Every structure is written in C-alpha cells, then in structure tokens.
Amino acid sequence: MAKTMAEIVAKSDEKRGVKAKTYKLPLSVIAEIEQLSHQLNIPQNQLIIQAVELFKSQKGA
C-alpha cells in the first residue's frame, strides 16, 4: 500500500531525530531571526539551535 506524503515526512523526521515546532513570536523578533540568519549565512533553525546552546552554556545548565 502506498504511503501518504505525511507518512513519508513523519518517517523521515523520526529517522533524522527532528520534530516540527511552532511558536508565536513578536514580529520584531522574527525579523531579527531572519536578518541574523541572512547576515551569518546560516538557516534560521541553526541560528536558534546555536542561541539555545549559548544560553545554556552561559547559565551553566
């Protein structure tokens, strides 16, 4: 039986260890994320990952 596109994406995400997550953020924060990712030439998700890692290291978590 053929798999739906949603099933294919879900299996791929599980295999790669990723999960879609959405947040409601102020438009100004979204603009900053977009601008920084463009300036640094990295994807927005990578920018957020690096920001969380930096936050953790600074807070000693």
N, CA, C and O atoms as CSV, one atom per row, in Angstrom:
chain,resi,resn,atom,element,x,y,z
A,1,MET,N,N,0.838,-1.181,0.000
A,1,MET,CA,C,0.000,0.000,0.000
A,1,MET,C,C,0.885,1.248,0.000
A,1,MET,O,O,1.863,1.314,0.745
A,2,ALA,N,N,0.556,2.212,-0.811
A,2,ALA,CA,C,1.337,3.432,-0.942
A,2,ALA,C,C,1.178,4.306,0.298
A,2,ALA,O,O,0.097,4.406,0.878
A,3,LYS,N,N,2.285,4.935,0.686
A,3,LYS,CA,C,2.261,5.817,1.854
A,3,LYS,C,C,1.876,7.226,1.423
A,3,LYS,O,O,2.177,7.662,0.312
A,4,THR,N,N,1.206,7.924,2.328
A,4,THR,CA,C,0.878,9.317,2.058
A,4,THR,C,C,2.130,10.154,2.261
A,4,THR,O,O,3.093,9.706,2.883
A,5,MET,N,N,2.112,11.363,1.739
A,5,MET,CA,C,3.254,12.266,1.902
A,5,MET,C,C,3.484,12.545,3.386
A,5,MET,O,O,4.632,12.640,3.819
A,6,ALA,N,N,2.427,12.677,4.166
A,6,ALA,CA,C,2.561,12.933,5.604
A,6,ALA,C,C,3.271,11.773,6.296
A,6,ALA,O,O,4.094,11.995,7.185
A,7,GLU,N,N,2.964,10.544,5.900
A,7,GLU,CA,C,3.618,9.370,6.480
A,7,GLU,C,C,5.102,9.332,6.107
A,7,GLU,O,O,5.949,8.991,6.932
A,8,ILE,N,N,5.402,9.683,4.871
A,8,ILE,CA,C,6.795,9.695,4.404
A,8,ILE,C,C,7.595,10.734,5.171
A,8,ILE,O,O,8.715,10.464,5.605
A,9,VAL,N,N,7.017,11.935,5.342
A,9,VAL,CA,C,7.690,13.011,6.064
A,9,VAL,C,C,7.870,12.629,7.529
A,9,VAL,O,O,8.935,12.861,8.101
A,10,ALA,N,N,6.840,12.045,8.142
A,10,ALA,CA,C,6.925,11.643,9.549
A,10,ALA,C,C,8.030,10.614,9.755
A,10,ALA,O,O,8.779,10.697,10.728
A,11,LYS,N,N,8.135,9.657,8.861
A,11,LYS,CA,C,9.173,8.629,8.977
A,11,LYS,C,C,10.564,9.245,8.788
A,11,LYS,O,O,11.503,8.898,9.504
A,12,SER,N,N,10.688,10.144,7.836
A,12,SER,CA,C,11.959,10.816,7.596
A,12,SER,C,C,12.374,11.651,8.807
A,12,SER,O,O,13.533,11.613,9.221
A,13,ASP,N,N,11.429,12.405,9.375
A,13,ASP,CA,C,11.713,13.225,10.552
A,13,ASP,C,C,12.155,12.351,11.721
A,13,ASP,O,O,13.109,12.683,12.425
A,14,GLU,N,N,11.466,11.246,11.923
A,14,GLU,CA,C,11.814,10.336,13.019
A,14,GLU,C,C,13.219,9.780,12.813
A,14,GLU,O,O,14.001,9.699,13.760
A,15,LYS,N,N,13.536,9.402,11.594
A,15,LYS,CA,C,14.850,8.841,11.276
A,15,LYS,C,C,15.958,9.866,11.540
A,15,LYS,O,O,17.037,9.510,12.015
A,16,ARG,N,N,15.686,11.149,11.229
A,16,ARG,CA,C,16.684,12.206,11.417
A,16,ARG,C,C,16.673,12.782,12.825
A,16,ARG,O,O,17.542,13.580,13.175
A,17,GLY,N,N,15.689,12.381,13.642
A,17,GLY,CA,C,15.614,12.876,15.012
A,17,GLY,C,C,15.177,14.317,15.114
A,17,GLY,O,O,15.667,15.057,15.967
A,18,VAL,N,N,14.257,14.730,14.253
A,18,VAL,CA,C,13.753,16.101,14.272
A,18,VAL,C,C,12.239,16.102,14.419
A,18,VAL,O,O,11.564,15.112,14.137
A,19,LYS,N,N,11.729,17.236,14.865
A,19,LYS,CA,C,10.295,17.394,15.047
A,19,LYS,C,C,9.942,18.840,14.753
A,19,LYS,O,O,10.649,19.751,15.182
A,20,ALA,N,N,8.866,19.059,14.034
A,20,ALA,CA,C,8.419,20.419,13.744
A,20,ALA,C,C,7.873,21.057,15.015
A,20,ALA,O,O,7.154,20.414,15.780
A,21,LYS,N,N,8.215,22.318,15.236
A,21,LYS,CA,C,7.761,23.051,16.412
A,21,LYS,C,C,7.454,24.479,15.975
A,21,LYS,O,O,8.247,25.098,15.265
A,22,THR,N,N,6.314,24.998,16.396
A,22,THR,CA,C,5.960,26.366,16.028
A,22,THR,C,C,5.759,27.204,17.281
A,22,THR,O,O,5.325,26.703,18.319
A,23,TYR,N,N,6.077,28.473,17.170
A,23,TYR,CA,C,5.911,29.424,18.256
A,23,TYR,C,C,5.322,30.703,17.696
A,23,TYR,O,O,5.535,31.051,16.535
A,24,LYS,N,N,4.579,31.393,18.540
A,24,LYS,CA,C,4.117,32.728,18.183
A,24,LYS,C,C,5.093,33.708,18.807
A,24,LYS,O,O,5.232,33.775,20.029
A,25,LEU,N,N,5.765,34.462,17.959
A,25,LEU,CA,C,6.773,35.412,18.410
A,25,LEU,C,C,6.411,36.801,17.916
A,25,LEU,O,O,5.721,36.946,16.907
A,26,PRO,N,N,6.877,37.823,18.626
A,26,PRO,CA,C,6.671,39.184,18.127
A,26,PRO,C,C,7.318,39.337,16.748
A,26,PRO,O,O,8.357,38.743,16.460
A,27,LEU,N,N,6.690,40.131,15.926
A,27,LEU,CA,C,7.212,40.329,14.568
A,27,LEU,C,C,8.635,40.869,14.584
A,27,LEU,O,O,9.428,40.550,13.699
A,28,SER,N,N,8.965,41.680,15.578
A,28,SER,CA,C,10.322,42.227,15.656
A,28,SER,C,C,11.353,41.121,15.896
A,28,SER,O,O,12.456,41.174,15.350
A,29,VAL,N,N,11.006,40.134,16.699
A,29,VAL,CA,C,11.919,39.016,16.963
A,29,VAL,C,C,12.076,38.166,15.708
A,29,VAL,O,O,13.179,37.727,15.382
A,30,ILE,N,N,10.983,37.938,15.014
A,30,ILE,CA,C,11.037,37.179,13.762
A,30,ILE,C,C,11.939,37.888,12.759
A,30,ILE,O,O,12.746,37.254,12.079
A,31,ALA,N,N,11.797,39.200,12.673
A,31,ALA,CA,C,12.629,39.972,11.748
A,31,ALA,C,C,14.101,39.862,12.128
A,31,ALA,O,O,14.962,39.756,11.254
A,32,GLU,N,N,14.396,39.887,13.440
A,32,GLU,CA,C,15.790,39.751,13.890
A,32,GLU,C,C,16.350,38.376,13.542
A,32,GLU,O,O,17.492,38.260,13.097
A,33,ILE,N,N,15.555,37.348,13.744
A,33,ILE,CA,C,15.994,35.986,13.395
A,33,ILE,C,C,16.296,35.909,11.907
A,33,ILE,O,O,17.332,35.379,11.507
A,34,GLU,N,N,15.399,36.433,11.093
A,34,GLU,CA,C,15.600,36.405,9.642
A,34,GLU,C,C,16.845,37.187,9.244
A,34,GLU,O,O,17.633,36.725,8.419
A,35,GLN,N,N,17.026,38.373,9.829
A,35,GLN,CA,C,18.164,39.220,9.489
A,35,GLN,C,C,19.484,38.572,9.909
A,35,GLN,O,O,20.438,38.537,9.132
A,36,LEU,N,N,19.533,38.061,11.143
A,36,LEU,CA,C,20.759,37.426,11.623
A,36,LEU,C,C,21.119,36.181,10.813
A,36,LEU,O,O,22.285,35.963,10.482
A,37,SER,N,N,20.125,35.379,10.501
A,37,SER,CA,C,20.421,34.167,9.733
A,37,SER,C,C,20.948,34.526,8.345
A,37,SER,O,O,21.813,33.840,7.799
A,38,HIS,N,N,20.415,35.607,7.785
A,38,HIS,CA,C,20.891,36.056,6.473
A,38,HIS,C,C,22.316,36.597,6.584
A,38,HIS,O,O,23.171,36.274,5.759
A,39,GLN,N,N,22.571,37.423,7.607
A,39,GLN,CA,C,23.907,38.000,7.791
A,39,GLN,C,C,24.953,36.923,8.043
A,39,GLN,O,O,26.072,37.003,7.536
A,40,LEU,N,N,24.585,35.918,8.826
A,40,LEU,CA,C,25.524,34.857,9.169
A,40,LEU,C,C,25.547,33.733,8.139
A,40,LEU,O,O,26.372,32.821,8.209
A,41,ASN,N,N,24.626,33.816,7.184
A,41,ASN,CA,C,24.517,32.824,6.122
A,41,ASN,C,C,24.302,31.421,6.690
A,41,ASN,O,O,24.934,30.458,6.256
A,42,ILE,N,N,23.393,31.324,7.676
A,42,ILE,CA,C,23.023,30.033,8.249
A,42,ILE,C,C,21.495,29.947,8.272
A,42,ILE,O,O,20.822,30.977,8.306
A,43,PRO,N,N,20.947,28.743,8.254
A,43,PRO,CA,C,19.497,28.595,8.332
A,43,PRO,C,C,18.975,29.119,9.676
A,43,PRO,O,O,19.696,29.127,10.674
A,44,GLN,N,N,17.725,29.550,9.683
A,44,GLN,CA,C,17.125,30.089,10.894
A,44,GLN,C,C,17.109,29.062,12.016
A,44,GLN,O,O,17.350,29.411,13.172
A,45,ASN,N,N,16.830,27.799,11.698
A,45,ASN,CA,C,16.821,26.790,12.759
A,45,ASN,C,C,18.206,26.620,13.365
A,45,ASN,O,O,18.323,26.384,14.567
A,46,GLN,N,N,19.249,26.735,12.567
A,46,GLN,CA,C,20.612,26.616,13.088
A,46,GLN,C,C,20.927,27.799,13.995
A,46,GLN,O,O,21.599,27.632,15.013
A,47,LEU,N,N,20.457,28.976,13.646
A,47,LEU,CA,C,20.644,30.162,14.487
A,47,LEU,C,C,19.993,29.948,15.853
A,47,LEU,O,O,20.586,30.260,16.885
A,48,ILE,N,N,18.790,29.422,15.851
A,48,ILE,CA,C,18.075,29.182,17.110
A,48,ILE,C,C,18.777,28.105,17.936
A,48,ILE,O,O,18.889,28.236,19.155
A,49,ILE,N,N,19.247,27.047,17.288
A,49,ILE,CA,C,19.987,25.992,17.992
A,49,ILE,C,C,21.225,26.579,18.658
A,49,ILE,O,O,21.493,26.300,19.826
A,50,GLN,N,N,21.975,27.385,17.926
A,50,GLN,CA,C,23.190,27.980,18.479
A,50,GLN,C,C,22.859,28.943,19.619
A,50,GLN,O,O,23.592,29.009,20.605
A,51,ALA,N,N,21.763,29.687,19.489
A,51,ALA,CA,C,21.359,30.611,20.547
A,51,ALA,C,C,21.004,29.856,21.822
A,51,ALA,O,O,21.375,30.286,22.915
A,52,VAL,N,N,20.296,28.745,21.702
A,52,VAL,CA,C,19.929,27.942,22.870
A,52,VAL,C,C,21.181,27.354,23.512
A,52,VAL,O,O,21.305,27.357,24.736
A,53,GLU,N,N,22.110,26.849,22.702
A,53,GLU,CA,C,23.346,26.288,23.240
A,53,GLU,C,C,24.161,27.351,23.983
A,53,GLU,O,O,24.711,27.083,25.052
A,54,LEU,N,N,24.235,28.549,23.415
A,54,LEU,CA,C,24.961,29.643,24.059
A,54,LEU,C,C,24.284,30.027,25.369
A,54,LEU,O,O,24.960,30.250,26.373
A,55,PHE,N,N,22.972,30.107,25.367
A,55,PHE,CA,C,22.205,30.421,26.571
A,55,PHE,C,C,22.482,29.389,27.664
A,55,PHE,O,O,22.719,29.742,28.820
A,56,LYS,N,N,22.450,28.121,27.285
A,56,LYS,CA,C,22.722,27.043,28.248
A,56,LYS,C,C,24.117,27.168,28.836
A,56,LYS,O,O,24.292,27.046,30.048
A,57,SER,N,N,25.096,27.406,28.003
A,57,SER,CA,C,26.480,27.485,28.484
A,57,SER,C,C,26.692,28.691,29.392
A,57,SER,O,O,27.477,28.627,30.338
A,58,GLN,N,N,25.997,29.788,29.109
A,58,GLN,CA,C,26.141,30.981,29.945
A,58,GLN,C,C,25.405,30.849,31.264
A,58,GLN,O,O,25.807,31.452,32.259
A,59,LYS,N,N,24.348,30.080,31.286
A,59,LYS,CA,C,23.559,29.890,32.507
A,59,LYS,C,C,24.022,28.678,33.313
A,59,LYS,O,O,23.519,28.430,34.408
A,60,GLY,N,N,24.978,27.924,32.775
A,60,GLY,CA,C,25.502,26.761,33.473
A,60,GLY,C,C,24.530,25.606,33.566
A,60,GLY,O,O,24.596,24.802,34.496
A,61,ALA,N,N,23.632,25.523,32.609
A,61,ALA,CA,C,22.628,24.449,32.623
A,61,ALA,C,C,23.151,23.193,31.981
A,61,ALA,O,O,22.437,22.193,31.907
